[in-house]
Amino acid sequence: MKSLPDKQTIPVNGQIVEYISSGSGHPGIVLLNGAGGPLSAWTRLYPEIESLGSVLAYNRAGIGKSTRACVPQTGEAIITTLRGLLVEVGFPAPYIVAGHSMGGLYANLFARLFPLEVAGVVMIDATHPDDDALISQNEGVSGRIGRKIFATLDGIFGNNKYGEVAFIAETARQIEKAGPFPDVPLVVVTGGKRPPFWIMSPAAFQIRLKNQRILATLSLNGKQVIAGKSWH
């Protein structure tokens, strides 16, 4: 049966961060959850992923036992906490940074800000910086209902006004202002199935597919893989 290593907590820049760290040696693999997602979302990767090197996953602010955010959770703020965690834990660089969904935004920004610390990037159905604005313009009634549902869930699960979902646009601007994406190995894994209509309209889905192809061109060493049985 799949199971995660024991969870731990550590103070980072005045807040408590819950994390797991296992495996050994290089590369150091950093797993970045989707928005509001707990580190337990990576359970299916264990224990096999530990044979590849050192592995770290953590809960961002307001998830699990990690302290709720008291400042806006833009990409730069999230990466500041992440780098503080890597230092406190003594996690070895360079890293392979793997981000799912919104975690892909932070993998994108991390690679641009600290290219010498990155050995490779994996984007798993990752958010493109333009996704939010373009999809908002093209989604129908069903998509707007879906957004309201997720906003409600954010409130139920304890996220506050400083939560990262409220700062997607600012994170996209930070990515635009950051340096170029480094020519490190990049794999973009894209869900090939269309999400349920109440989450994303067909028009919005086509925009997302186009942006996924664009993500794969960020690096000269980039490629796209279609996960035909998955939607996200």
C-alpha positions in Angstrom: 0.0 0.0 0.0 1.3 3.5 -0.9 2.2 5.7 2.0 4.1 8.9 2.6 7.1 9.4 4.8 6.4 10.9 8.2 5.4 14.6 8.1 7.5 17.1 10.0 7.2 20.8 10.8 9.9 23.4 10.9 10.0 27.2 11.5 10.8 29.2 8.3 10.9 33.0 8.2 8.6 33.2 11.3 6.0 30.7 10.2 5.6 26.9 10.6 5.9 24.8 7.4 4.8 21.1 7.2 6.9 19.0 5.0 8.3 15.5 4.1 11.8 14.8 3.1 13.1 11.3 2.1 15.4 9.5 -0.3 19.1 10.4 -0.6 21.7 11.9 -2.9 21.3 13.9 -6.1 19.2 15.2 -7.7 17.1 16.9 -5.1 13.5 16.6 -6.3 11.1 19.4 -5.1 7.4 18.7 -5.5 5.0 21.7 -5.7 1.3 21.0 -5.1 -1.6 22.5 -7.0 -3.6 25.4 -5.4 -5.1 24.3 -2.1 -3.7 20.8 -2.5 -2.0 19.0 0.4 1.3 17.2 0.0 -0.6 13.9 0.3 -1.6 14.4 -3.3 1.8 12.9 -4.2 1.2 9.7 -2.3 1.1 7.6 -5.5 4.7 8.5 -6.3 6.0 6.9 -3.2 8.1 4.9 -2.4 9.4 4.6 -6.1 10.3 8.2 -6.4 12.7 7.9 -3.5 15.0 5.7 -5.7 15.7 8.7 -7.9 17.3 10.9 -5.3 16.3 13.1 -2.4 12.6 14.2 -2.4 10.9 17.0 -0.7 7.2 18.0 -0.6 5.5 20.5 1.6 2.3 22.2 2.4 2.0 25.9 1.5 0.5 28.4 3.8 -2.8 27.5 5.3 -2.7 23.8 4.3 -2.2 21.0 6.8 -0.1 22.2 9.7 1.5 25.0 7.8 0.7 28.5 9.3 -2.0 30.5 7.5 -0.7 33.3 5.3 -0.5 36.8 6.8 0.9 38.4 3.7 -0.2 38.1 0.0 0.8 34.8 -1.4 2.3 35.9 -4.7 4.7 33.7 -6.5 7.7 35.6 -5.1 6.4 35.3 -1.5 5.8 31.5 -2.0 9.3 31.0 -3.4 10.9 33.0 -0.6 9.3 30.5 1.8 10.3 27.6 -0.3 13.9 28.6 -0.5 13.9 29.2 3.3 12.6 25.7 3.8 15.3 24.2 1.5 18.0 26.0 3.5 16.5 25.0 6.9 16.2 21.4 5.9 19.6 21.3 4.2 18.1 20.0 1.0 20.7 19.6 -1.8 20.8 21.7 -5.0 20.6 21.6 -7.9 16.9 20.7 -8.0 14.5 19.1 -10.3 11.4 21.2 -9.6 8.1 19.5 -10.4 4.9 21.5 -10.2 1.3 20.4 -10.6 -1.4 22.9 -11.8 -0.7 26.2 -10.0 2.5 24.7 -8.7 3.7 24.9 -12.3 3.6 28.7 -12.0 6.0 28.6 -9.1 8.3 26.1 -10.8 8.3 28.5 -13.8 9.2 31.4 -11.6 11.8 29.5 -9.5 13.7 28.4 -12.6 13.8 32.0 -13.9 14.9 33.6 -10.6 17.4 30.9 -9.6 18.6 29.1 -12.8 21.8 27.9 -11.3 19.9 26.0 -8.7 17.7 24.1 -11.2 18.8 20.9 -13.0 15.4 20.4 -14.7 11.7 21.2 -14.5 8.6 19.0 -14.8 5.2 20.8 -15.3 2.2 18.5 -14.6 -0.9 20.0 -16.3 0.7 23.3 -15.2 -0.9 26.7 -15.2 0.4 29.0 -17.9 0.8 32.6 -16.8 -1.9 33.6 -19.4 -4.4 30.9 -18.5 -6.4 32.8 -16.0 -7.0 35.9 -18.0 -7.7 34.1 -21.3 -9.9 31.4 -19.9 -11.9 33.9 -17.9 -12.7 35.8 -21.2 -13.8 32.6 -22.9 -15.6 30.5 -20.3 -19.3 30.2 -20.3 -21.8 30.1 -17.5 -20.6 26.6 -16.5 -17.0 27.8 -16.0 -18.1 30.7 -13.8 -20.1 28.3 -11.7 -17.0 26.2 -11.3 -15.0 29.1 -10.2 -17.6 30.0 -7.5 -17.5 26.4 -6.3 -13.7 26.4 -5.9 -13.9 29.8 -4.2 -16.4 28.3 -1.7 -14.1 25.4 -1.1 -11.2 27.7 -0.4 -13.3 29.2 2.4 -14.3 25.8 3.8 -10.7 24.5 3.9 -9.4 27.6 5.7 -7.7 29.7 3.1 -7.9 33.4 3.8 -7.8 36.7 1.9 -4.0 36.3 1.4 -4.4 32.9 -0.3 -2.5 32.3 -3.6 -5.6 32.0 -5.8 -6.3 35.7 -5.3 -2.9 36.6 -6.6 -2.6 34.6 -9.8 -2.4 37.8 -11.9 0.3 39.2 -9.8 2.3 36.0 -10.0 1.9 36.0 -13.8 3.4 39.6 -13.8 6.3 38.5 -11.7 7.1 35.7 -14.1 7.0 38.2 -17.0 9.4 40.5 -15.2 11.8 37.7 -14.2 14.7 36.5 -16.2 14.4 34.1 -19.1 13.6 30.5 -18.5 16.9 28.5 -18.5 17.6 25.9 -21.2 17.4 23.0 -18.7 15.5 19.7 -19.4 11.8 20.5 -19.3 8.9 18.0 -19.5 5.4 19.4 -19.8 2.8 16.6 -19.0 -0.6 17.6 -20.3 -3.9 16.0 -19.5 -5.5 14.9 -22.8 -9.1 14.5 -21.6 -11.4 17.5 -21.5 -12.5 18.4 -17.9 -16.2 18.3 -17.0 -18.2 21.1 -18.6 -19.0 22.7 -15.3 -15.2 23.2 -14.7 -14.0 24.3 -18.1 -15.8 25.2 -21.3 -14.7 23.6 -24.6 -13.3 27.0 -25.7 -11.4 27.5 -22.5 -10.0 23.9 -22.8 -8.6 24.7 -26.3 -6.9 27.8 -24.9 -5.3 25.7 -22.2 -4.1 23.1 -24.7 -2.5 25.8 -26.8 -0.8 27.3 -23.7 0.5 23.8 -22.7 2.2 23.6 -26.1 3.7 27.0 -25.5 5.1 25.9 -22.1 7.0 23.1 -23.7 8.9 25.7 -25.8 10.2 27.6 -22.9 13.4 25.6 -23.0 15.4 24.4 -26.0 15.4 21.1 -24.1 11.6 21.0 -23.6 9.1 18.4 -24.7 5.4 17.7 -24.2 3.9 14.4 -23.1 0.1 13.9 -23.3 -1.5 11.9 -20.5 -4.4 10.6 -22.6 -6.4 9.1 -19.7 -6.2 12.1 -17.4 -7.8 15.6 -17.4 -5.9 17.3 -14.6 
